Amino acid sequence: MNSWYLVQTKPRQETVAKENLLNQGYSVYCPLFQIKGNTRPLFPRYLFIGIEDSSRTLSPIRSTRGVSNFVRFGAEFAKVPEHIINSIKNQEQRTIDIAIDQTRPHKGDRVVITHGIFHGSQAIFEKQSDEQRVILLLKVLQQEQRMQFSVDQFKVI
């Protein structure tokens, strides 16, 4: 059974720290998800490190490239019970789905059009019409019009 420790990484160094810790023989858990082709950590700046041998020293971890330090409570290293790690792993996909949903626009969100003839115009997100198209409410000639746009033609403001 592993003892799991919580480690803080340097900013945007989760992958570097993970690779270096794996090369040293540690078990590392860093759940990742993808948004629009970008891979991101589910817990930015944190990794879980599993150590089976309780006599193994933890000092090399702190000097590992990408690692900032152990998370501590006073003088004690933050240990994460194995059932919590298992629970996170079991809920990982659900949590990833929620995180992805929060990045999607919702009805009523203000957006700006970034491409095309309406570039720079503001609109209101109405709904996703299919996987590649959305309906936006755009003011044209003093009237709101429902218009279809590609999902990559706007951004939420």
N, CA and C atoms as an extended XYZ file, in Angstrom:
471
Properties=species:S:1:pos:R:3:atomname:S:1:resname:S:1:resid:I:1 pbc="F F F"
N         0.838       -1.192        0.000 N   MET     1
C         0.000        0.000        0.000 CA  MET     1
C         0.875        1.245        0.000 C   MET     1
N         0.544        2.187       -0.863 N   ASN     2
C         1.292        3.434       -0.979 CA  ASN     2
C         0.901        4.411        0.105 C   ASN     2
N         1.873        5.212        0.528 N   SER     3
C         1.588        6.427        1.279 CA  SER     3
C         1.612        7.529        0.241 C   SER     3
N         0.542        8.287        0.135 N   TRP     4
C         0.444        9.336       -0.871 CA  TRP     4
C         0.714       10.686       -0.222 C   TRP     4
N         1.584       11.449       -0.866 N   TYR     5
C         1.939       12.781       -0.396 CA  TYR     5
C         1.518       13.804       -1.439 C   TYR     5
N         1.195       14.996       -0.967 N   LEU     6
C         0.812       16.083       -1.857 CA  LEU     6
C         2.014       16.994       -2.051 C   LEU     6
N         2.349       17.239       -3.334 N   VAL     7
C         3.511       18.043       -3.678 CA  VAL     7
C         3.056       19.214       -4.524 C   VAL     7
N         3.596       20.385       -4.220 N   GLN     8
C         3.315       21.563       -5.040 CA  GLN     8
C         4.426       21.705       -6.071 C   GLN     8
N         4.017       21.997       -7.308 N   THR     9
C         5.000       22.177       -8.380 CA  THR     9
C         5.230       23.661       -8.630 C   THR     9
N         6.226       23.938       -9.412 N   LYS    10
C         6.431       25.304       -9.869 CA  LYS    10
C         5.343       25.613      -10.899 C   LYS    10
N         5.049       26.891      -11.130 N   PRO    11
C         3.975       27.239      -12.067 CA  PRO    11
C         4.149       26.587      -13.445 C   PRO    11
N         3.104       25.919      -13.899 N   ARG    12
C         3.053       25.254      -15.206 CA  ARG    12
C         4.173       24.231      -15.406 C   ARG    12
N         4.604       23.615      -14.315 N   GLN    13
C         5.682       22.613      -14.374 CA  GLN    13
C         5.204       21.223      -13.945 C   GLN    13
N         3.890       20.995      -13.952 N   GLU    14
C         3.362       19.706      -13.505 CA  GLU    14
C         3.924       18.548      -14.328 C   GLU    14
N         3.950       18.706      -15.637 N   THR    15
C         4.419       17.629      -16.513 CA  THR    15
C         5.914       17.387      -16.330 C   THR    15
N         6.688       18.453      -16.199 N   VAL    16
C         8.131       18.330      -15.984 CA  VAL    16
C         8.397       17.596      -14.677 C   VAL    16
N         7.714       18.012      -13.612 N   ALA    17
C         7.893       17.375      -12.311 CA  ALA    17
C         7.480       15.906      -12.367 C   ALA    17
N         6.360       15.631      -13.017 N   LYS    18
C         5.872       14.251      -13.116 CA  LYS    18
C         6.897       13.367      -13.814 C   LYS    18
N         7.398       13.811      -14.963 N   GLU    19
C         8.384       13.023      -15.716 CA  GLU    19
C         9.642       12.769      -14.897 C   GLU    19
N        10.137       13.797      -14.218 N   ASN    20
C        11.358       13.642      -13.428 CA  ASN    20
C        11.148       12.726      -12.223 C   ASN    20
N         9.981       12.804      -11.600 N   LEU    21
C         9.692       11.918      -10.465 CA  LEU    21
C         9.519       10.473      -10.928 C   LEU    21
N         8.873       10.276      -12.069 N   LEU    22
C         8.735        8.922      -12.624 CA  LEU    22
C        10.104        8.336      -12.951 C   LEU    22
N        11.004        9.162      -13.481 N   ASN    23
C        12.365        8.704      -13.793 CA  ASN    23
C        13.126        8.273      -12.536 C   ASN    23
N        12.742        8.820      -11.388 N   GLN    24
C        13.381        8.456      -10.120 CA  GLN    24
C        12.711        7.249       -9.469 C   GLN    24
N        11.651        6.736      -10.086 N   GLY    25
C        11.002        5.529       -9.573 CA  GLY    25
C         9.828        5.777       -8.645 C   GLY    25
N         9.334        6.990       -8.573 N   TYR    26
C         8.176        7.281       -7.732 CA  TYR    26
C         6.889        7.031       -8.506 C   TYR    26
N         5.826        6.698       -7.797 N   SER    27
C         4.496        6.637       -8.398 CA  SER    27
C         3.936        8.051       -8.352 C   SER    27
N         3.439        8.517       -9.483 N   VAL    28
C         2.939        9.888       -9.557 CA  VAL    28
C         1.546        9.869      -10.155 C   VAL    28
N         0.661       10.624       -9.544 N   TYR    29
C        -0.698       10.756      -10.067 CA  TYR    29
C        -0.971       12.236      -10.295 C   TYR    29
N        -1.232       12.583      -11.541 N   CYS    30
C        -1.548       13.958      -11.927 CA  CYS    30
C        -2.642       13.890      -12.977 C   CYS    30
N        -3.911       13.943      -12.551 N   PRO    31
C        -4.984       13.858      -13.549 CA  PRO    31
C        -4.960       15.053      -14.485 C   PRO    31
N        -5.086       14.763      -15.772 N   LEU    32
C        -5.058       15.786      -16.811 CA  LEU    32
C        -6.355       15.746      -17.601 C   LEU    32
N        -6.693       16.847      -18.232 N   PHE    33
C        -7.836       16.873      -19.140 CA  PHE    33
C        -7.506       17.795      -20.299 C   PHE    33
N        -8.293       17.703      -21.348 N   GLN    34
C        -8.045       18.510      -22.534 CA  GLN    34
C        -9.201       19.458      -22.793 C   GLN    34
N        -8.854       20.705      -23.107 N   ILE    35
C        -9.833       21.698      -23.538 CA  ILE    35
C        -9.294       22.312      -24.815 C   ILE    35
N       -10.059       22.173      -25.880 N   LYS    36
C        -9.688       22.736      -27.187 CA  LYS    36
C        -8.253       22.390      -27.563 C   LYS    36
N        -7.875       21.137      -27.360 N   GLY    37
C        -6.550       20.661      -27.754 CA  GLY    37
C        -5.442       20.949      -26.764 C   GLY    37
N        -5.722       21.684      -25.693 N   ASN    38
C        -4.709       21.978      -24.675 CA  ASN    38
C        -4.875       21.032      -23.499 C   ASN    38
N        -3.794       20.350      -23.129 N   THR    39
C        -3.818       19.467      -21.971 CA  THR    39
C        -3.527       20.293      -20.731 C   THR    39
N        -4.389       20.136      -19.733 N   ARG    40
C        -4.242       20.912      -18.493 CA  ARG    40
C        -4.384       19.995      -17.290 C   ARG    40
N        -3.717       20.334      -16.182 N   PRO    41
C        -3.876       19.529      -14.971 CA  PRO    41
C        -5.224       19.836      -14.306 C   PRO    41
N        -5.812       18.806      -13.747 N   LEU    42
C        -7.067       18.983      -13.032 CA  LEU    42
C        -6.843       19.793      -11.752 C   LEU    42
N        -5.678       19.608      -11.127 N   PHE    43
C        -5.290       20.370       -9.935 CA  PHE    43
C        -4.016       21.140      -10.278 C   PHE    43
N        -4.148       22.347      -10.825 N   PRO    44
C        -2.948       23.091      -11.222 CA  PRO    44
C        -1.970       23.268      -10.066 C   PRO    44
N        -0.695       22.986      -10.353 N   ARG    45
C         0.438       23.115       -9.427 CA  ARG    45
C         0.505       22.038       -8.350 C   ARG    45
N        -0.273       20.941       -8.500 N   TYR    46
C        -0.218       19.878       -7.491 CA  TYR    46
C        -0.083       18.504       -8.129 C   TYR    46
N         0.685       17.645       -7.465 N   LEU    47
C         0.847       16.243       -7.839 CA  LEU    47
C         0.671       15.389       -6.596 C   LEU    47
N         0.249       14.164       -6.792 N   PHE    48
C         0.208       13.185       -5.719 CA  PHE    48
C         1.347       12.204       -5.969 C   PHE    48
N         2.144       11.938       -4.937 N   ILE    49
C         3.273       11.022       -5.073 CA  ILE    49
C         3.042        9.848       -4.134 C   ILE    49
N         3.045        8.643       -4.715 N   GLY    50
C         2.864        7.422       -3.929 CA  GLY    50
C         4.206        6.788       -3.629 C   GLY    50
N         4.435        6.502       -2.356 N   ILE    51
C         5.695        5.894       -1.934 CA  ILE    51
C         5.364        4.621       -1.176 C   ILE    51
N         5.859        3.485       -1.685 N   GLU    52
C         5.576        2.193       -1.067 CA  GLU    52
C         6.477        1.923        0.117 C   GLU    52
N         7.749        2.223       -0.009 N   ASP    53
C         8.731        1.921        1.024 CA  ASP    53
C         8.811        3.080        2.007 C   ASP    53
N         8.341        2.875        3.237 N   SER    54
C         8.316        3.967        4.223 CA  SER    54
C         9.712        4.401        4.649 C   SER    54
N        10.723        3.571        4.386 N   SER    55
C        12.084        3.950        4.766 CA  SER    55
C        12.758        4.800        3.679 C   SER    55
N        12.107        4.920        2.531 N   ARG    56
C        12.675        5.698        1.426 CA  ARG    56
C        12.661        7.187        1.792 C   ARG    56
N        13.769        7.837        1.571 N   THR    57
C        13.882        9.255        1.925 CA  THR    57
C        13.096       10.121        0.946 C   THR    57
N        12.534       11.189        1.467 N   LEU    58
C        11.729       12.093        0.656 CA  LEU    58
C        12.527       13.302        0.168 C   LEU    58
N        13.731       13.477        0.664 N   SER    59
C        14.496       14.679        0.321 CA  SER    59
C        14.795       14.836       -1.171 C   SER    59
N        15.024       13.757       -1.958 N   PRO    60
C        15.268       13.979       -3.388 CA  PRO    60
C        14.067       14.597       -4.114 C   PRO    60
N        12.884       14.409       -3.582 N   ILE    61
C        11.680       14.938       -4.228 CA  ILE    61
C        11.722       16.462       -4.258 C   ILE    61
N        12.128       17.070       -3.155 N   ARG    62
C        12.145       18.532       -3.077 CA  ARG    62
C        13.124       19.170       -4.049 C   ARG    62
N        14.190       18.444       -4.393 N   SER    63
C        15.177       19.015       -5.318 CA  SER    63
C        14.938       18.552       -6.755 C   SER    63
N        13.832       17.898       -7.003 N   THR    64
C        13.502       17.445       -8.354 CA  THR    64
C        13.077       18.637       -9.192 C   THR    64
N        13.555       18.665      -10.427 N   ARG    65
C        13.212       19.745      -11.347 CA  ARG    65
C        11.694       19.796      -11.545 C   ARG    65
N        11.116       20.970      -11.364 N   GLY    66
C         9.677       21.172      -11.508 CA  GLY    66
C         8.924       21.164      -10.199 C   GLY    66
N         9.531       20.613       -9.146 N   VAL    67
C         8.875       20.539       -7.836 CA  VAL    67
C         9.225       21.777       -7.025 C   VAL    67
N         8.214       22.368       -6.392 N   SER    68
C         8.449       23.506       -5.514 CA  SER    68
C         8.734       23.009       -4.095 C   SER    68
N         7.791       22.238       -3.534 N   ASN    69
C         7.976       21.709       -2.185 CA  ASN    69
C         6.813       20.784       -1.845 C   ASN    69
N         6.934       20.130       -0.729 N   PHE    70
C         5.828       19.348       -0.196 CA  PHE    70
C         4.799       20.297        0.401 C   PHE    70
N         3.541       19.923        0.321 N   VAL    71
C         2.510       20.651        1.056 CA  VAL    71
C         2.613       20.142        2.485 C   VAL    71
N         2.578       21.068        3.426 N   ARG    72
C         2.741       20.698        4.841 CA  ARG    72
C         1.629       21.289        5.696 C   ARG    72
N         1.399       20.617        6.781 N   PHE    73
C         0.540       21.132        7.848 CA  PHE    73
C         1.440       21.218        9.064 C   PHE    73
N         1.949       22.417        9.324 N   GLY    74
C         2.962       22.578       10.362 CA  GLY    74
C         4.237       21.920        9.887 C   GLY    74
N         4.783       21.019       10.695 N   ALA    75
C         6.011       20.321       10.329 CA  ALA    75
C         5.727       19.016        9.588 C   ALA    75
N         4.465       18.612        9.544 N   GLU    76
C         4.077       17.340        8.927 CA  GLU    76
C         3.786       17.493        7.441 C   GLU    76
N         4.312       16.559        6.659 N   PHE    77
C         3.965       16.512        5.239 CA  PHE    77
C         2.504       16.116        5.101 C   PHE    77
N         1.824       16.738        4.129 N   ALA    78
C         0.415       16.422        3.888 CA  ALA    78
C         0.321       15.038        3.250 C   ALA    78
N        -0.286       14.106        3.988 N   LYS    79
C        -0.521       12.764        3.461 CA  LYS    79
C        -1.968       12.695        3.006 C   LYS    79
N        -2.172       12.039        1.891 N   VAL    80
C        -3.514       11.870        1.347 CA  VAL    80
C        -3.852       10.390        1.465 C   VAL    80
N        -4.923       10.047        2.182 N   PRO    81
C        -5.282        8.632        2.325 CA  PRO    81
C        -5.556        7.977        0.967 C   PRO    81
N        -5.208        6.714        0.867 N   GLU    82
C        -5.362        5.982       -0.398 CA  GLU    82
C        -6.811        5.983       -0.878 C   GLU    82
N        -7.776        5.933        0.044 N   HIS    83
C        -9.177        5.929       -0.393 CA  HIS    83
C        -9.564        7.260       -1.061 C   HIS    83
N        -8.912        8.347       -0.682 N   ILE    84
C        -9.159        9.639       -1.336 CA  ILE    84
C        -8.596        9.606       -2.760 C   ILE    84
N        -7.383        9.074       -2.916 N   ILE    85
C        -6.783        8.948       -4.252 CA  ILE    85
C        -7.671        8.081       -5.138 C   ILE    85
N        -8.135        6.956       -4.597 N   ASN    86
C        -9.018        6.066       -5.368 CA  ASN    86
C       -10.324        6.762       -5.726 C   ASN    86
N       -10.846        7.554       -4.811 N   SER    87
C       -12.082        8.295       -5.068 CA  SER    87
C       -11.867        9.328       -6.176 C   SER    87
N       -10.743       10.034       -6.145 N   ILE    88
C       -10.431       11.008       -7.194 CA  ILE    88
C       -10.322       10.297       -8.538 C   ILE    88
N        -9.637        9.154       -8.557 N   LYS    89
C        -9.501        8.392       -9.801 CA  LYS    89
C       -10.862        7.942      -10.319 C   LYS    89
N       -11.735        7.508       -9.404 N   ASN    90
C       -13.071        7.052       -9.805 CA  ASN    90
C       -13.936        8.190      -10.320 C   ASN    90
N       -13.756        9.385       -9.769 N   GLN    91
C       -14.552       10.546      -10.152 CA  GLN    91
C       -13.871       11.411      -11.206 C   GLN    91
N       -12.685       10.988      -11.652 N   GLU    92
C       -11.876       11.813      -12.555 CA  GLU    92
C       -12.636       12.221      -13.818 C   GLU    92
N       -13.268       11.286      -14.498 N   GLN    93
C       -13.952       11.620      -15.745 CA  GLN    93
C       -15.124       12.559      -15.496 C   GLN    93
N       -15.866       12.329      -14.428 N   ARG    94
C       -16.999       13.207      -14.102 CA  ARG    94
C       -16.501       14.623      -13.812 C   ARG    94
N       -15.420       14.725      -13.058 N   THR    95
C       -14.844       16.023      -12.730 CA  THR    95
C       -14.322       16.716      -13.986 C   THR    95
N       -13.701       15.958      -14.870 N   ILE    96
C       -13.200       16.511      -16.125 CA  ILE    96
C       -14.364       17.034      -16.956 C   ILE    96
N       -15.460       16.276      -17.014 N   ASP    97
C       -16.634       16.716      -17.769 CA  ASP    97
C       -17.190       18.023      -17.210 C   ASP    97
N       -17.213       18.157      -15.877 N   ILE    98
C       -17.699       19.394      -15.250 CA  ILE    98
C       -16.766       20.555      -15.587 C   ILE    98
N       -15.450       20.318      -15.509 N   ALA    99
C       -14.479       21.380      -15.815 CA  ALA    99
C       -14.611       21.829      -17.263 C   ALA    99
N       -14.797       20.891      -18.171 N   ILE   100
C       -14.961       21.240      -19.579 CA  ILE   100
C       -16.254       22.022      -19.777 C   ILE   100
N       -17.334       21.596      -19.106 N   ASP   101
C       -18.616       22.285      -19.252 CA  ASP   101
C       -18.523       23.729      -18.772 C   ASP   101
N       -17.707       23.991      -17.751 N   GLN   102
C       -17.582       25.351      -17.238 CA  GLN   102
C       -16.862       26.271      -18.216 C   GLN   102
N       -16.100       25.710      -19.140 N   THR   103
C       -15.408       26.539      -20.122 CA  THR   103
C       -16.274       26.824      -21.338 C   THR   103
N       -17.364       26.085      -21.476 N   ARG   104
C       -18.269       26.298      -22.611 CA  ARG   104
C       -19.177       27.484      -22.311 C   ARG   104
N       -19.560       28.197      -23.356 N   PRO   105
C       -20.492       29.304      -23.125 CA  PRO   105
C       -21.880       28.779      -22.777 C   PRO   105
N       -22.592       29.551      -22.008 N   HIS   106
C       -23.963       29.213      -21.614 CA  HIS   106
C       -24.909       30.293      -22.118 C   HIS   106
N       -26.163       29.953      -22.237 N   LYS   107
C       -27.166       30.891      -22.732 CA  LYS   107
C       -27.097       32.194      -21.940 C   LYS   107
N       -27.016       33.300      -22.677 N   GLY   108
C       -26.966       34.624      -22.051 CA  GLY   108
C       -25.561       35.182      -21.886 C   GLY   108
N       -24.524       34.353      -22.092 N   ASP   109
C       -23.147       34.851      -21.989 CA  ASP   109
C       -22.865       35.863      -23.093 C   ASP   109
N       -22.150       36.926      -22.729 N   ARG   110
C       -21.743       37.909      -23.721 CA  ARG   110
C       -20.505       37.379      -24.424 C   ARG   110
N       -20.472       37.537      -25.738 N   VAL   111
C       -19.347       37.070      -26.544 CA  VAL   111
C       -18.926       38.170      -27.505 C   VAL   111
N       -17.724       38.036      -28.028 N   VAL   112
C       -17.250       38.929      -29.085 CA  VAL   112
C       -16.868       38.044      -30.275 C   VAL   112
N       -17.229       38.477      -31.438 N   ILE   113
C       -16.935       37.729      -32.650 CA  ILE   113
C       -15.498       38.040      -33.057 C   ILE   113
N       -14.719       36.985      -33.284 N   THR   114
C       -13.285       37.152      -33.525 CA  THR   114
C       -12.880       36.981      -34.985 C   THR   114
N       -13.772       36.446      -35.832 N   HIS   115
C       -13.436       36.212      -37.241 CA  HIS   115
C       -14.645       36.536      -38.110 C   HIS   115
N       -14.379       36.889      -39.332 N   GLY   116
C       -15.455       37.095      -40.294 CA  GLY   116
C       -15.873       38.551      -40.413 C   GLY   116
N       -16.981       38.772      -41.128 N   ILE   117
C       -17.404       40.146      -41.404 CA  ILE   117
C       -17.921       40.869      -40.164 C   ILE   117
N       -18.296       40.135      -39.124 N   PHE   118
C       -18.777       40.767      -37.884 CA  PHE   118
C       -17.668       40.859      -36.834 C   PHE   118
N       -16.408       40.707      -37.262 N   HIS   119
C       -15.252       40.758      -36.361 CA  HIS   119
C       -15.346       41.980      -35.440 C   HIS   119
N       -15.198       41.742      -34.137 N   GLY   120
C       -15.228       42.822      -33.152 CA  GLY   120
C       -16.613       43.131      -32.612 C   GLY   120
N       -17.651       42.603      -33.241 N   SER   121
C       -19.018       42.853      -32.772 CA  SER   121
C       -19.313       42.004      -31.540 C   SER   121
N       -20.096       42.577      -30.631 N   GLN   122
C       -20.525       41.828      -29.457 CA  GLN   122
C       -21.869       41.176      -29.732 C   GLN   122
N       -22.084       40.033      -29.106 N   ALA   123
C       -23.329       39.297      -29.278 CA  ALA   123
C       -23.636       38.573      -27.975 C   ALA   123
N       -24.761       37.889      -27.967 N   ILE   124
C       -25.175       37.087      -26.809 CA  ILE   124
C       -25.300       35.635      -27.266 C   ILE   124
N       -24.687       34.741      -26.487 N   PHE   125
C       -24.744       33.320      -26.823 CA  PHE   125
C       -26.166       32.819      -26.584 C   PHE   125
N       -26.731       32.186      -27.600 N   GLU   126
C       -28.086       31.634      -27.502 CA  GLU   126
C       -28.026       30.132      -27.237 C   GLU   126
N       -27.399       29.371      -28.153 N   LYS   127
C       -27.315       27.922      -27.958 CA  LYS   127
C       -26.334       27.311      -28.950 C   LYS   127
N       -25.942       26.087      -28.666 N   GLN   128
C       -25.110       25.291      -29.567 CA  GLN   128
C       -26.066       24.565      -30.499 C   GLN   128
N       -25.934       24.785      -31.812 N   SER   129
C       -26.863       24.147      -32.743 CA  SER   129
C       -26.404       22.754      -33.138 C   SER   129
N       -25.116       22.549      -33.238 N   ASP   130
C       -24.544       21.218      -33.424 CA  ASP   130
C       -23.103       21.291      -32.939 C   ASP   130
N       -22.294       20.282      -33.222 N   GLU   131
C       -20.947       20.248      -32.686 CA  GLU   131
C       -20.056       21.381      -33.189 C   GLU   131
N       -20.307       21.870      -34.386 N   GLN   132
C       -19.449       22.879      -34.991 CA  GLN   132
C       -20.096       24.263      -35.122 C   GLN   132
N       -21.372       24.389      -34.809 N   ARG   133
C       -22.089       25.643      -35.031 CA  ARG   133
C       -22.817       26.084      -33.764 C   ARG   133
N       -22.969       27.423      -33.625 N   VAL   134
C       -23.702       28.008      -32.511 CA  VAL   134
C       -24.652       29.074      -33.053 C   VAL   134
N       -25.647       29.397      -32.239 N   ILE   135
C       -26.564       30.496      -32.554 CA  ILE   135
C       -26.239       31.638      -31.600 C   ILE   135
N       -25.980       32.813      -32.188 N   LEU   136
C       -25.707       34.015      -31.409 CA  LEU   136
C       -26.761       35.057      -31.722 C   LEU   136
N       -27.110       35.864      -30.714 N   LEU   137
C       -27.993       37.009      -30.929 CA  LEU   137
C       -27.106       38.212      -31.194 C   LEU   137
N       -27.244       38.778      -32.385 N   LEU   138
C       -26.402       39.883      -32.812 CA  LEU   138
C       -27.289       41.055      -33.207 C   LEU   138
N       -26.944       42.244      -32.732 N   LYS   139
C       -27.722       43.430      -33.078 CA  LYS   139
C       -27.285       43.928      -34.446 C   LYS   139
N       -28.203       43.863      -35.401 N   VAL   140
C       -27.953       44.325      -36.764 CA  VAL   140
C       -29.062       45.301      -37.124 C   VAL   140
N       -28.698       46.522      -37.508 N   LEU   141
C       -29.666       47.562      -37.856 CA  LEU   141
C       -30.700       47.761      -36.747 C   LEU   141
N       -30.196       47.869      -35.516 N   GLN   142
C       -31.003       48.144      -34.330 CA  GLN   142
C       -31.979       47.020      -33.961 C   GLN   142
N       -31.798       45.820      -34.520 N   GLN   143
C       -32.637       44.677      -34.155 CA  GLN   143
C       -31.753       43.479      -33.849 C   GLN   143
N       -32.165       42.710      -32.834 N   GLU   144
C       -31.432       41.483      -32.543 CA  GLU   144
C       -31.812       40.411      -33.544 C   GLU   144
N       -30.791       39.816      -34.124 N   GLN   145
C       -30.989       38.747      -35.108 CA  GLN   145
C       -30.303       37.487      -34.615 C   GLN   145
N       -30.966       36.356      -34.794 N   ARG   146
C       -30.335       35.074      -34.503 CA  ARG   146
C       -29.499       34.694      -35.724 C   ARG   146
N       -28.194       34.487      -35.487 N   MET   147
C       -27.295       34.163      -36.590 CA  MET   147
C       -26.436       32.972      -36.198 C   MET   147
N       -26.117       32.156      -37.178 N   GLN   148
C       -25.305       30.976      -36.947 CA  GLN   148
C       -23.835       31.293      -37.213 C   GLN   148
N       -22.964       30.829      -36.292 N   PHE   149
C       -21.527       31.027      -36.413 CA  PHE   149
C       -20.824       29.711      -36.114 C   PHE   149
N       -19.604       29.606      -36.582 N   SER   150
C       -18.756       28.467      -36.262 CA  SER   150
C       -18.308       28.605      -34.806 C   SER   150
N       -18.039       27.484      -34.133 N   VAL   151
C       -17.638       27.526      -32.724 CA  VAL   151
C       -16.312       28.236      -32.517 C   VAL   151
N       -15.490       28.368      -33.557 N   ASP   152
C       -14.202       29.037      -33.389 CA  ASP   152
C       -14.226       30.510      -33.847 C   ASP   152
N       -15.417       31.063      -34.075 N   GLN   153
C       -15.525       32.445      -34.540 CA  GLN   153
C       -15.812       33.449      -33.420 C   GLN   153
N       -15.833       33.015      -32.184 N   PHE   154
C       -16.148       33.935      -31.092 CA  PHE   154
C       -15.435       33.502      -29.820 C   PHE   154
N       -15.424       34.420      -28.854 N   LYS   155
C       -14.931       34.071      -27.524 CA  LYS   155
C       -15.797       34.768      -26.479 C   LYS   155
N       -15.900       34.152      -25.324 N   VAL   156
C       -16.694       34.709      -24.230 CA  VAL   156
C       -15.937       35.882      -23.627 C   VAL   156
N       -16.663       36.953      -23.311 N   ILE   157
C       -16.029       38.130      -22.688 CA  ILE   157
C       -16.514       38.282      -21.265 C   ILE   157
